[in-house]
Amino acid sequence: MISKEVTVVNTVGLHARPATYFIQKASSFESSVWVASGSRRANAKSLLGVLSLGISKGAALTIIADGPDEKEALDALCELILTGLND
């Protein structure tokens, strides 16, 4: 299991369309992937879970991956967050 903290840079945070991009990318990996914000954690492959975290611009979040392609999953999802989720 590996994890990394990143800061959300896009203007609307992880809501609606950006969350969908994030979930689609997370779902492309075999590993289990979680996203944590504060003391709350959600399955990164679940739209309702990710939206329930209410992640806004400037929020620090931790991406956690566990499985056979965990490094690739973590790298890809961090890159997606840091490039603005197609903002």
C-alpha positions in Angstrom: 0.0 0.0 0.0 1.3 3.4 -1.0 -0.1 6.9 -0.6 0.7 10.5 -1.5 -0.8 13.9 -0.6 -1.7 16.4 -3.3 -3.4 19.7 -3.4 -6.4 20.3 -5.7 -5.7 23.1 -8.2 -8.7 23.2 -10.5 -11.3 26.0 -10.0 -14.2 23.8 -8.9 -12.5 21.2 -6.9 -13.5 17.5 -7.2 -17.1 18.1 -8.2 -19.3 16.8 -11.1 -17.2 16.6 -14.3 -13.7 16.7 -12.7 -14.8 13.9 -10.3 -16.0 11.8 -13.2 -12.6 12.1 -14.9 -10.9 11.1 -11.6 -13.2 8.1 -11.1 -12.8 6.9 -14.7 -9.0 7.0 -14.3 -9.1 5.3 -10.9 -11.4 2.6 -12.3 -8.9 1.8 -15.1 -6.6 0.2 -12.5 -6.9 -3.2 -10.8 -5.6 -1.8 -7.5 -8.0 -0.6 -4.8 -7.8 3.2 -4.7 -9.0 5.5 -1.9 -9.1 9.2 -1.5 -9.0 10.9 1.9 -9.7 14.4 2.9 -9.3 15.3 6.5 -10.6 12.4 8.6 -13.0 11.1 5.9 -12.1 8.5 3.3 -13.9 7.2 0.2 -13.5 4.7 -2.6 -11.9 6.6 -5.5 -13.9 4.4 -7.9 -17.3 5.6 -6.5 -18.9 8.9 -7.7 -21.1 9.2 -4.7 -18.1 8.5 -2.4 -15.9 11.1 -4.0 -18.6 13.7 -4.2 -19.5 13.1 -0.5 -16.1 14.4 0.5 -16.8 17.9 -0.8 -13.3 18.5 -2.1 -12.8 22.1 -3.2 -10.0 24.1 -4.7 -7.0 24.2 -2.5 -7.9 21.2 -0.5 -5.2 18.8 0.5 -6.1 15.2 -0.2 -4.4 11.9 0.2 -4.6 9.3 -2.6 -4.0 5.7 -1.4 -3.5 2.7 -3.7 -3.1 -1.0 -2.8 -2.6 -3.7 -5.4 -0.6 -5.0 -8.3 -0.5 -1.7 -10.2 -0.6 0.6 -7.2 2.4 2.8 -8.2 1.0 3.4 -11.7 -2.4 4.2 -10.2 -1.0 6.6 -7.7 1.2 8.4 -10.2 -1.6 8.7 -12.8 -4.1 10.0 -10.3 -1.7 12.5 -8.7 -0.8 13.8 -12.2 -4.5 14.2 -13.0 -5.1 16.2 -9.8 -2.0 18.4 -10.3 -2.8 19.2 -13.9 -6.2 20.5 -13.0 -8.5 17.7 -14.1 -9.0 19.2 -17.6 -10.0 22.5 -16.0 
